[in-house]
């Protein structure tokens, strides 16, 4: 292993990637660094790993992300000595809206009703339920021992939920709003990693990184950024959305997912076939690498050359999209 690159958002300090590499008993000569690109941290770690290989700086890279919001240290404002819910996403003096409020604003702007959001969230849970029942998620998970309790499945999906139950939840960010805890992604812990190398260095690659696109948008409209990033990516390669077999769209909010699907023309068949973040949750720094694994899980079931896109919105006004070919892809 020539490098370790990990995304992380809340477990600040100490170069977490280096600590993880040492904990994994990799050689002390293996360098490691940590990336904070908010929700896209894990995906940017993968992109950075690819760039290290392309530049000749490394042959083999372990790239991914880790997040443990449940054990994160509190953030204290040095001016007020009060606890902060999060770091600022924009410079001082600019409008720094809560992400839930932005989702509310965008839902109102684009006429996305509460019922539409709840129905979308329900479908995400049902896709996850089906994937669990068919044991399709097992190959993505490495069981581990937590205080003599073996954790071997995601704990967040609510398989017994219904649209009626979701409709009973109170709005989370604005009185009489449409965005609730049920149609927003849960915040949870998670970790994932991908092994990257030049395609000539390994015989049994699970997939091929092909290209990526990043964009910036107004911070108060960050949830539309995946639309811009995906359009840019498709344009770069002279593709259309119909050329893509699977789209792994990180479901930060049902509002965001509905908007992206409508404006990009993503079909129900293409979208998050094993369920999305509204069911599984969103461990910020790990999500991008989790989606690499999930995308390849779906693409490689097709047993033919297939293309997939991973796309995320990023707090502060950014979007990232990555194009990946499955293990049958011919370059």
C-alpha positions, 0 to 999 in steps of 0.5 A: 500500500503506497497511500491511505486517503480517508474522508472525515467531517466530525472526528477532527484532529490528529490526521485520522487517516494516519491513525487508522493506517497505524491502527490497521498495522500498515507499515509505518512508512505508508503515508496517510492524509484526511480530507474534509469535503463535507458530504463528498469527503469519501468520494473526494478521497477516492478521486484523490487516490485515482489522481495519485495513481495517474500522476505516478505518485502511487501504485496502490491506494486505500481510499474511503472514509470514516465517520462517528458522529455518535462519539464526536467531540463537541464544538465550542465557539471561542467567542461565546464559549457556547456549543455550536451545532456545526462549523460555518459553511460560508464566510462571516457576513454571508447567509448561512442557512441550516441545511433543513431550511434550505431543503424547505425553501427548495421544496417550496420553490419547486412545489414538492409536497409533503406527500411526495417527499414521504412517498419517496422516503417510503420507497427508499426503505422498501428498496432497502428491505427487499435488498436485505431480504434477498441478502444483496447487501451482505457482500458490502459489509464486514462484520465486526465485534463491538463490545462482544456484540457482532454488528453485521447489518445496517441498523437504520432502515425501518422496514415496517414504516409506511407512508401513513406513519411517515405522514404523522411525523412533525416538521423538523426545521420549520413550523408547518414545514414539509421536511421531517426526520422521516424524509431526511437522511438519518445521521449515523456512524459508518466506514468504508474503503476501496482499493485502487490501482492501475487497471494493469496491476490487478487481475480481478478488478470489481470496476473501473473509475472513468471520470468525475466532475465537480461544481460550485453553486450558491450555498443556499441552493446546494441541493441542486448541485448534483444536477449540475455536476452530473450534467457536466460529467455526461457532457464531458463524455458525450453521454446521456442519462439513458446510457447510465444503468445505475445512479447512486444518488445520496439522498440527503433529503427527499426534496433533493432526490426528487428534484435531481431525478426530475431535472436529470430524467433519472428513472425509477429503475436506474435510481438507488436499486438497493435503497438510499440514504433515507433508509441507510443513513448518511455517515458524512465522510464515509458515504462516498466510499459506501456508494462506490461499493453499493454501485458496483454491487448493483452494476456487477449483477448485470453480468454485462458491461455497464455504467454507473454514476455516484452523485452527492450534494455538498454543504457550502454549495458544491456537487460531485459526480463520478462515472464508474464502469463495472467489472465487465467494462471494456476500456 
